[in-house]
Every structure is written in structure tokens, then in C-alpha cells.
Amino acid sequence: MGITYKDTGIDISKIKQSQTSIGKLIASTHKLQKKAKTISGFGHYAGIVEIPGGTLLATHTDGVGTKVMIAQSMKKYDTVGIDCVAMNVNDIICTGAVPISFVDYIAANRNDQEIFKQIVRGLVKGAKVAQVPIVGGETAILPDLISGKNFSFDLAGMVVGILNKQDMILGNKIKKGDIIIGVNSSGLHSNGYSLARKVLSKYSMREKIKGIGVLGDVLLEPTEIYVKPVLQAIRECNIHGLAHITGGSFTKLLRLKKTGFMLDNLPESPPIFQIIENQGVARKEMYKTFNMGIGFCLITPKEEEVRIGQIFKKHGFHNRQIGKIIEKNGVYIDKLRIA
């Protein structure tokens, strides 16, 4: 079977059960506000409400996860803010929304002004790439909650976006014959780090590994921000579905529609993923946990492939057709069903 995410204390199947229970509870709040109609309240990449005038507001919140522990180990804090912005804006654009504001939350075991400035520099850099203003935030000093003799912290954020009903993309238009275009990632991005840290624990974060370089630097490579090319593709092309490949990896495609996703033309995974797999993680687990070199997917009619490719190339992203929509339900990596 190999090493799994469950071996790190994270049972994805039980987490999904918890999420389903939570979804049923929060659904009871969807009609509480008379001035806002809930359009999409749970299960997609963002919640969407309609406000007076017909404008839709999309909201999403996310964090950086245990990637912050790599930052602490390397004493390098100026990139995880980019990840925080990316994890939020990359999700909200999957609905067709344009990010318009962002707030952050930093919780730490002690006040360290210089480190906070480094974290915020990353947030600002990410916000500039995503073209989203940071309009507020919260810094909490919680020594009783966050332990450690050295500086320890957690980082999360929330983004708001706007869209019109005709621009909303939730995946309902996906049909057999559509193609799946994959856009390159910059590395692990910001998910799967509990499993990655476990299997790479025999290495020092400052160790230089043949083929990839200093391990800690590779693991801290910031998450790509796909806002500009995705929004341009939405404006100029017929897009049926959008998926940010994060926690749960390619199983996330089923968020869009319960149909069949055949991924039979994936690129060779970058060296960092190969090193993780070589430590004993089964292939199926790899494709259920890590992005394997593909950070974003667009589902679209075949005739849009060339134009979408041009858009992403203009913005500096490699992309390729990695698969297609089939009748048989599930997510398949060639002949291997992962969900």
C-alpha cells in the first residue's frame, strides 16, 4: 500500500464526512439575510450570494497549512504570504469571480515585528500579482495556543470577488468530449505538506539534494497565481469548468460535476514529486495528494484549445491538454481510478 496521508494522522475520508455534516448545519443559515440570496453555499470553490442589483459576491477562505513549518525551519518568512493570497484567489476564480478584496489573519506565539513585516511583504507581493487590494487583517498573539520556544505561527486569509450571473462557472456545462487543459505548477504549492514532511524527514531542510537543490528552498517555492490568464480566458473563451488543484489533488475535479475525468496525457512529474514517491508513497496516493506538476485545470470545448494556450503562454505559463471528459464517472490517471 505504501505510505499514505492517513499515516500522518489525516484521514481524508473522515474529513469529508465531517465536511458533509458541517454543510448540512450551515445550510440552515442560507436564508437568514433578506438582502442576499444564496446561490452556491457549500461544496464548490467559493460561496456565492446575490445582492440587490443582481451582482454576485463570491467569498472564500484558506490558509497555508504546515508549509509555515518549513518557513520556520528555514527562518525565511517572505514567501508564505504569496501562498496565502494564491490559495484564496486561485480558488475564487474557479467560479468566474474577479477578486476585489483580501484580508489576512496571522496567529503567532509571540510578537516579532521584523518577522511580521516579512510575512506581510509576501502578502503584498501576492496581492500585486493577483491585483487584489488587502483591505484589513488581524494579528493574534496566542502563546497558550501556539507552542514552541522559537517563533511559531499560522497564516490564513479571506478573499471577496464579484461576478455577473452570466459569467458564473460552476461546472454544470461540462459534457462528454470536452478537453481538460492543465497549467503548470511551481512545485508542491501549499498542500500535502504533512505527508511530504513525513517522508522527507530523513533529509535536513538545508540539505542540497541532487536534481532539485536545497530541499527547504524547493519546498518554499511560492504557489503560482493564475488570476490574470484565467480571467482573460473567461472573457475570451468558452469555459465549462475551472479547477484549482490543491488539497485532494485531481479528485477536486469532481467538485465541478459528477462525471468522468480521464487524465491520460499528464506531463512527467517534476523531480520533487519523484523524490517523495521514491520514499514509499504509492502512485495512487501521490495523485490524490499532490498536484504532480499541474496547478490548475480548465475544461473547455476542443476548439478553444489553441486560444487558451496562447493566453497562458503570454502570461508565462506552460499548458497542455492533459485529458478529456468521458461517460464513465470518476477520475482516472490513465487506467488507474483515483476517485
N, C-alpha and C positions, 0 to 999 in steps of 0.2 A: 504493500500500500504506500510506503514511503512516509515522509514527514508531512503532516497536514496543519492547516490553520488551527484545527481543534486541539492539536498538541500544544499550542501556545496559550490555551485557556479560552480561545474564542471559537464558539460553536455557532457557525453561520446559520444552520437550520433552526436552532433555538432562538437566535436573534431575530430571524424572520418571523417566528411565531410571536415574539414579543412585539414586533412592529405591527403585525396584524391586529393584535389586541389593542395596541395604542391607537391604531387607525380607527377602530370601532368606537373608542372613547372620544376621540377628538371630533368625530363626525357629528356628535351631538351639539357641537358649538357652531356649526356651519351656517345656521340660520339666525344667529343671535344679533347680527348687525343689519338693521333695516336699509342702510345706505350702501351696503356692499353685498353682492350676490356671489356666493362661492361657485366658481366654475370648475376648478380642479383642486381638491382638498387634501389628497393623500395618495402616495404611490408613484407619482411621476417625479421629475427633477425639480419641480417648484410648485408651490401653491399659487393658485390664480383666483383673484376676485375681480368682479366688475363693479366699478364705481360710477356715480352719476355722470352722464355724458357719453357712456359707452366705452370709456378707456378701461383696459385691463391692467391690473397691478399684479406682478409676479414677485414672490419672495422666496428666499432660500437661505439656509444657514448651514455652515460646515466648519470644520476645523482642520488642523494639520496632522493630528494623530501623534503617534510615537516618533515621527520624524523629528520632533523637537528634542528628543533624547540624543539624536545624532548631533544636532546643533550644540547641545550642552557638552557632549563629549569632545567635539572639535573646538569648542569655545568660538564658534562662528555663528552669529545671530542675524546677519543682514540679508539672508535669502529666504528664510521660512515665511516672512511676510508676503513674499511673492506667491508662495504656495497657498497661503491663506486666501488671498484675493482670487487666485486661479481656481481653487476648489469651489468657490462660490459662483464666480461669473461663468465658468465653463458649464456649470450645471444649469444656470438660469437661461442661458441662450438656447438650451435644448428645447425650450418651449416656444422659441421665436422672439423672446423678450430682449429689449435693449437695456442693459444695466444702467441705472441712473444715480444710485447712491449706495454707499457702503459704510458699515460701522464695524468696529473690531472689539474684541474682548481679550485682554491679557490677564491671566491669573498667575501669580508668582509667590514663591515662599519668602521673598524679601524685596525691598526696594533697591534697585540698581539703575540709576539714571542713565548711565552710559549704555548698558545692555538694552534698556527700553528704547533708547534712541536708535540703536542698531536694528532692532525688530521693526520699528516704525519706518525706518528708511526702506526696508524691504516692502512693507505695505504700500508706501508711496510709489516705489518703483513699479510694483504690480498694478497699482491703480492707474498710473500713467499709461502703461501698455494697454490696459483694458478700457481706458478713457472713462473711468468712473470716479466721481468725487468721493472722498472719505469725509463724511459729514458729522462724525462723532465716534465715541467709543467708551470703553470702561477699562480701568486698570484696578485689579483687586489684589491686595497683599494678604495671603492666606497661609501663614506659617503652620497653623494647626492642621490644615488640609493637605498642603503640598509639602512633602517631606524632603529631606536632603540637606547635607551640610553645605554643599555648593549651590549655586543659583539653579533653581528648577522652575519651570513654567509650563503653561498650556496656552494655546493660541487658537482663537476661533473668530468667525466673522459672520455678518449677515448682509445680503445684498437685496436691493429692490430694483425691479425692472418694469418697463411699460411695453404694451403691445396693443394692437387692434385685433378684434375677433378674426378678421380675415387673414391675419398674419400668424395666428396661433398654430403651432405644430405639436401635436400630441401623439402622432403615430397612427392615427386611425385610417390614413390614406395609403398606408403601406400595403402592397399587393405582390402576388407572385410575379416574378420576372424583374422586379426592382433589383438594382445592384447596390452593394454596400461598398462605399469608399472609405478607406482608412487613412488617417492622417498621423504622421509620425509623432511619437512622444520623445521627451528628452531623457527618459530613464524611468525609474520607479514612480515618478511624480510624487504622490503623497498618500499611497495606500499599500497595504501589505507589509508594512514595516515591522510589525510584531513577528511575523514569520521570517522575514529577511534577517532581522537581528538575531533570531534564534539560530538559524542555520549558518550564519556568518560569524558566530561568536568566537570561533577559533582564531579569527583574524583580529588584529588591532585596527581601530578606525584610522590610524595614521600609517598603516602598512601599505606599501606600494605593491600592487598585485599585477603581474604580467598581463598585458592585454587591456587593462582598464585604468591603471594609475592608482592614486591614493584612494583607498576604499571610502573613507569618510567624505571626501570631496565628490566622489561619484554619487554617493547616497544623498548628498545635499543638493545635487543639481536641481534647480527650481522647476516646478511644473510649468509646462507650456501654457500660454494664454491664447485661446483660439478665437477670441471675440471678433476681431476685425475681419478675418476671412469668412467666418461663419455668417456674420451679419450681412456681408456683401453677397455671399451665396444665397442667402434667404431672399435678398432683394432682387437678384438677377436670375435665379434658377427655380425650378420646380422641385422643392424638397419635401419628401414624405415623412422623414423621421431623422432625429438627431440624438446621438448618444455620447455622453462623456464617459470614457472607460476608466472607472475608478474602482472603489471597493466592490468586489464581486466580479470585476473584470467584464468579460464578454457576456456573462449571464445578465448583465444590466440591459442588454438588448431587449429582453422580454418585458421590460418596463414599458416599452413603446407599444407593443402589440403581441398577443399570444399567437404567434405564427412560427414559421421555420426560418432560421438564420443559418445558412451554410457558409462557413468561412474556410474556403479551400484554396486561397491564394495569399495567405499571410506571408510577410517577409521573414527572413531569418531573424530570430530574436537577437537583440544586442548582447554583448559579452556579459554584462552584469546579470542578466537573467539566466544565461547559460551556467554561470558560476553558481548561482543559487540552486538551479536544478541539479547540478552535479553534486550538491551536498546531500541529496537524497529526497528531494521533493518530486513527487510523481508528476508526469506531464499534465494529467487532467487537473491536478491541484494548481499547477502553475497558471493554466489558462482560466481558472476560476478565481484566481487571486491577483495576478499581476497583469499589467496592460501589454506586456510582451513586445513593446515597441510601437504599439498603436494607441494613441491617446484620445482619439475622437473618431466617431463614425458618422457618415451621412448616408441615408437611404434615399435613393432617387431613381427616376427612370433612366434607362441606359443612355438616352440621347443627351442627358445633362453631363455626362462624364467628362467630356473634353473641357467644357467651360468651367466646371468646378475645379478641375485640375489646374487650369490657368490661373484661377483666383488664388488658390493656395500657394502655387509656385510664386506668384507675385509677392505674396506675404512671407516667403521664405520657408514654406513647409513642403516636405516631401509627402506625396499621397499616391495611392494606387487603389484599383478595385481589388478588394480582398475577399469578396464573396457575393452572394445573391440570396434573394428570398425564395424559399421553397414551400411546398404544401405541408410537408411533414413537420409538425410542431417540435420546437426545441432549438437549442443552439448546438451546432456541430462544428468541430475543428476537424476538417476532412471527414473521416469515418467515426471519430470519437465524439460522443454526445457528452456535453458538459452540463447541460441544464434542460 
